[in-house]
């Protein structure tokens, strides 16, 4: 019975015993790495006598570290002494530290515990070493031409695993990459960006994108395309005249690289004595007849030499038309500025008026902003207005006399008679005439009564005397103009 119980206890111990390690550990080149290993026992009957780390690489096994409680730690590989060590000298914690790492440290490591009576217990850890690459990108100078050439290079050196390189560009180009394995196991990747180099591509920016397991990096590159200078001569205003002071010509050149040398000359030979060369400037102290020539400027960079010419015509007198043209241009600019200012002012005024009108409309729509005064009340002390007297009530009807001059057409005798005629406002109304039986106005004048009775007094019939004296008189009534009465 005791033998069976011991066997059951040992079986339980075998199932319970284990070595705790990590399946995979990642380390970085040049740094330290820790490989954890712990032995957990659940019974005091199990005894551990020794701990051993074994490395397997390329099908070959090697002991790299051994610990014995009486003899201490041991590191069999001479070249690894000082780089490999136990974190603690213990039979339960066999954690191993390796560093600084090199690429040859990569491989499979087995942590073994020698136990009694169970035998060896082990755990396996796979060590992966990464090398962070060194990334660079730069432009390659190429002359402008018609053949496709590499204009930029991007390098990811000494990386593990190899990096992936791509290019980001808006130009019409392509790229190619290559890999080189270094003696330490790292890999260097090189990528070239290729295109047909043109003058327009100079100064354009492209980017090299490097993707690696340790990092992702984007490096900008400014292209440098070499081309000869483009030369122009500035400063001649077609108004060089005799005795003119301080005239100047400027030689402007644009190239890659920038021109470093400027040479002035003339088509007829050396420069006149009255000129002074100041780099890319040609200063003329006094214009004379010797300036009546062709000036030549030559700009030089390491790609080539380019020249430009300027023909100068010297006048006897200043060019007034040129000055007038310049004045016209200036005047036109001033007029344009004034016109714009007037338009802007008009717009601002219209907007201000519109705003004021809207403000007034808002004020009318709302309640009054002030309290109206109370109505005036008649004071007890105020004297009443007296009634008009009898004399004041009498209407003003002063008689009006009009002289009538009658010529005796047959006897040649002229007689003057004074007849009393009523004023217009004293004429009887239509009702008064009907009451006295007088003849009223004709039917042609009845429209006056239909319009307004106030004009009845302005219509009356012609008298017999007037009809006798005036052969052209008609039997119709005379109508006084409303406007005259008013």
Long-range contacts (C-beta under 8 A, 24 or more apart in sequence): 9-43, 9-45, 10-45, 10-117, 10-118, 12-43, 13-41, 13-42, 13-43, 13-45, 13-46, 13-118, 14-118, 16-42, 16-43, 17-41, 17-42, 17-46, 17-115, 17-118, 17-121, 18-121, 18-123, 19-111, 19-113, 19-121, 19-122, 19-123, 20-123, 21-111, 21-123, 21-124, 21-125, 22-125, 23-124, 23-125, 23-126, 24-125, 24-126, 24-128, 25-125, 25-126, 25-127, 25-128, 26-128, 26-129, 26-130, 27-98, 27-99, 27-101, 27-105, 27-127, 27-128, 27-129, 27-130, 28-101, 28-129, 28-130, 28-131, 28-132, 28-214, 29-101, 29-102, 29-103, 29-129, 29-130, 29-131, 29-132, 29-160, 29-186, 30-100, 30-101, 30-102, 31-99, 31-100, 31-101, 32-97, 32-98, 32-99, 32-100, 32-101, 33-97, 33-98, 33-99, 33-101, 33-105, 33-127, 33-129, 34-87, 34-95, 34-96, 34-97, 35-95, 35-96, 35-97, 35-98, 35-109, 35-111, 35-125, 35-127, 36-95, 36-125, 37-93, 37-94, 37-95, 37-96, 37-111, 37-123, 37-125, 38-92, 38-93, 38-94, 38-95, 39-91, 39-92, 39-93, 39-94, 39-113, 39-121, 40-92, 41-92, 41-115, 45-117, 46-115, 46-116, 46-117, 46-118, 47-115, 47-116, 48-91, 48-92, 48-113, 48-114, 48-115, 49-91, 49-114, 49-115, 49-116, 50-91, 50-113, 50-114, 51-91, 51-94, 51-111, 51-112, 51-113, 51-114, 52-111, 52-112, 52-114, 53-94, 53-96, 53-109, 53-110, 53-111, 53-112, 54-109, 54-110, 54-112, 55-107, 55-108, 55-109, 55-110, 56-107, 56-108, 56-109, 56-110, 57-104, 57-106, 57-107, 57-108, 64-96, 64-109, 65-96, 67-91, 67-94, 98-127, 101-129, 102-129, 102-184, 103-129, 103-131, 103-160, 103-184, 103-185, 103-186, 104-184, 104-185, 105-129, 106-185, 129-160, 130-160, 130-161, 130-213, 130-214, 131-158, 131-159, 131-160, 131-186, 132-159, 132-212, 132-214, 132-215, 133-157, 133-158, 133-159, 133-163, 133-186, 133-188, 133-189, 133-210, 133-212, 133-214, 134-158, 134-159, 135-163, 135-210, 135-217, 135-219, 136-219, 137-208, 137-219, 137-220, 137-221, 138-221, 139-221, 139-222, 139-223, 139-224, 140-224, 141-224, 141-225, 141-226, 142-197, 142-225, 142-226, 143-197, 143-225, 143-226, 143-227, 143-303, 144-197, 144-198, 144-199, 144-202, 144-225, 144-226, 144-227, 145-196, 145-197, 146-196, 147-196, 148-194, 148-195, 148-196, 149-194, 149-195, 149-196, 149-197, 150-192, 150-193, 150-194, 151-193, 151-194, 151-195, 151-197, 151-201, 151-223, 151-224, 151-225, 152-192, 152-193, 152-206, 152-208, 152-221, 152-223, 153-190, 153-191, 153-192, 153-193, 154-190, 154-191, 154-192, 154-193, 154-208, 154-210, 154-219, 154-221, 155-188, 155-189, 155-190, 155-191, 156-188, 156-189, 156-190, 156-210, 156-212, 157-186, 157-188, 158-182, 158-184, 158-186, 158-187, 158-188, 159-186, 159-187, 159-188, 159-189, 159-212, 159-214, 160-185, 160-186, 160-187, 161-187, 161-212, 161-213, 162-187, 162-189, 163-187, 163-189, 163-210, 163-211, 163-212, 164-189, 164-210, 164-211, 164-212, 165-189, 165-191, 165-208, 165-209, 165-210, 165-211, 166-191, 166-208, 166-209, 166-211, 167-191, 167-193, 167-206, 167-207, 167-208, 167-209, 168-206, 168-207, 168-208, 168-209, 168-218, 169-193, 169-206, 169-207, 170-204, 170-206, 171-195, 171-201, 171-204, 171-206, 172-196, 173-206, 193-221, 197-225, 198-225, 199-225, 199-227, 199-256, 201-225, 202-227, 202-256, 224-256, 225-256, 226-256, 226-257, 226-302, 226-303, 227-255, 227-256, 227-303, 228-255, 228-301, 228-303, 228-304, 228-305, 228-306, 229-253, 229-254, 229-255, 229-259, 229-299, 229-300, 229-301, 229-304, 229-305, 229-306, 230-254, 230-255, 230-306, 231-297, 231-298, 231-299, 231-306, 231-307, 231-308, 232-308, 233-295, 233-297, 233-308, 233-309, 233-310, 236-310, 236-312, 237-322, 238-313, 238-319, 238-322, 239-315, 239-318, 239-319, 239-322, 239-323, 240-287, 240-291, 240-312, 240-313, 240-314, 240-315, 241-287, 241-314, 241-315, 241-316, 241-317, 241-318, 241-319, 242-287, 242-288, 242-289, 242-314, 242-315, 242-316, 243-286, 243-287, 243-288, 244-286, 244-287, 244-318, 245-285, 245-286, 245-287, 246-283, 246-284, 246-285, 247-283, 247-284, 247-287, 247-291, 248-281, 248-282, 248-283, 248-284, 249-281, 249-282, 249-284, 249-295, 249-297, 249-310, 250-280, 250-281, 250-282, 251-280, 251-281, 251-282, 251-297, 251-299, 251-308, 252-280, 253-280, 253-299, 253-306, 255-299, 255-301, 255-303, 255-306, 256-301, 256-303, 257-301, 257-302, 257-303, 258-301, 259-299, 259-300, 259-301, 260-300, 260-301, 261-299, 261-300, 262-297, 262-298, 262-299, 262-300, 263-297, 263-298, 263-300, 264-295, 264-296, 264-297, 264-298, 265-295, 265-296, 265-298, 266-293, 266-294, 266-295, 266-296, 267-293, 267-294, 267-296, 267-309, 268-293, 268-294, 287-314, 288-314, 289-314, 397-423, 397-425, 397-426, 398-423, 399-423, 406-469, 424-457, 424-458, 424-480, 424-485, 425-457, 427-457, 427-458, 427-460, 428-457, 429-453, 429-456, 429-457, 430-456, 430-457, 441-477, 441-479, 442-475, 442-476, 442-477, 444-476, 445-476, 445-477, 445-479, 448-479, 455-482, 455-485, 458-482, 458-485
